[in-house]
Amino acid sequence: MNRKYSKYSIILIFVGIFIASMAFPPINIDLLGWWGIFVGFGIYSTGIVISIIAFLKKEEGLLKYISLLSISLGAIFLAFLYAIVGRI
């Protein structure tokens, strides 16, 4: 129970990034269509919020720092989305 929040945050971040990137050409699974991008980014944002909670609760381990580093992945994803679509 020491690293409960950080484990959930890593899982939600990876699932959210996977779902959000499914609509783009390398994977191109059209399960949710364009809504998949929003659903995936929502799951990713929930993982970020949980990682901030883990950081504020001062959980032990390196996992909380790794989940906080994934904030840069979200910024890169938004930049790529802006480059592809032309708007956010």
C-alpha positions as CSV (number, residue, x, y, z in Angstrom):
1,M,0.0,0.0,0.0
2,N,3.0,2.3,0.0
3,R,2.9,3.0,-3.8
4,K,-0.8,2.7,-4.5
5,Y,-1.3,6.0,-6.2
6,S,1.8,5.9,-8.3
7,K,1.0,2.5,-9.7
8,Y,-2.5,3.5,-10.7
9,S,-1.1,6.7,-12.3
10,I,1.4,4.8,-14.4
11,I,-1.3,2.4,-15.6
12,L,-3.7,5.2,-16.4
13,I,-1.1,7.2,-18.2
14,F,0.0,4.3,-20.5
15,V,-3.6,3.3,-21.2
16,G,-4.6,6.9,-22.0
17,I,-1.7,7.4,-24.3
18,F,-2.4,4.1,-26.1
19,I,-6.1,4.9,-26.6
20,A,-5.4,8.5,-27.7
21,S,-2.8,7.4,-30.3
22,M,-5.0,4.6,-31.8
23,A,-6.6,7.0,-34.2
24,F,-3.4,7.9,-35.9
25,P,-1.8,6.1,-38.9
26,P,0.9,3.8,-37.4
27,I,-1.7,2.0,-35.2
28,N,-5.0,3.2,-36.9
29,I,-7.5,1.2,-34.9
30,D,-10.8,2.9,-35.5
31,L,-12.5,1.7,-32.4
32,L,-13.7,5.1,-31.0
33,G,-12.9,7.3,-34.0
34,W,-11.9,10.9,-33.1
35,W,-13.6,10.5,-29.7
36,G,-10.9,8.1,-28.8
37,I,-8.4,11.0,-28.8
38,F,-10.5,12.8,-26.2
39,V,-11.3,9.7,-24.1
40,G,-7.6,8.7,-24.1
41,F,-6.4,12.2,-23.2
42,G,-9.0,12.3,-20.4
43,I,-7.7,9.0,-19.0
44,Y,-4.1,10.4,-19.4
45,S,-5.1,13.6,-17.5
46,T,-6.6,11.5,-14.7
47,G,-3.3,9.6,-14.4
48,I,-1.5,12.9,-14.2
49,V,-3.8,14.1,-11.4
50,I,-3.2,10.9,-9.5
51,S,0.5,11.2,-9.9
52,I,0.4,14.7,-8.5
53,I,-1.6,13.3,-5.5
54,A,1.1,10.6,-5.1
55,F,3.7,13.3,-5.1
56,L,1.9,15.4,-2.5
57,K,1.3,12.4,-0.3
58,K,5.1,11.8,-0.5
59,E,4.9,8.2,-1.6
60,E,8.1,6.2,-1.5
61,G,10.0,5.1,-4.7
62,L,10.9,6.3,-8.1
63,L,7.6,5.5,-9.8
64,K,6.0,8.9,-8.9
65,Y,8.8,10.8,-10.6
66,I,8.5,8.7,-13.7
67,S,4.8,9.4,-13.8
68,L,5.4,13.1,-13.4
69,L,7.9,13.0,-16.2
70,S,5.1,11.9,-18.5
71,I,3.7,15.4,-18.4
72,S,6.1,16.1,-21.2
73,L,4.5,13.3,-23.2
74,G,1.2,15.2,-23.0
75,A,2.8,18.4,-24.2
76,I,4.3,16.6,-27.1
77,F,1.0,14.9,-27.9
78,L,-0.8,18.2,-27.9
79,A,1.9,19.7,-30.2
80,F,1.6,16.8,-32.6
81,L,-2.2,17.0,-32.5
82,Y,-2.0,20.7,-33.3
83,A,0.4,20.0,-36.2
84,I,-1.9,17.3,-37.7
85,V,-5.3,18.9,-37.2
86,G,-4.4,22.6,-37.2
87,R,-6.3,23.3,-34.0
88,I,-6.9,21.8,-30.6
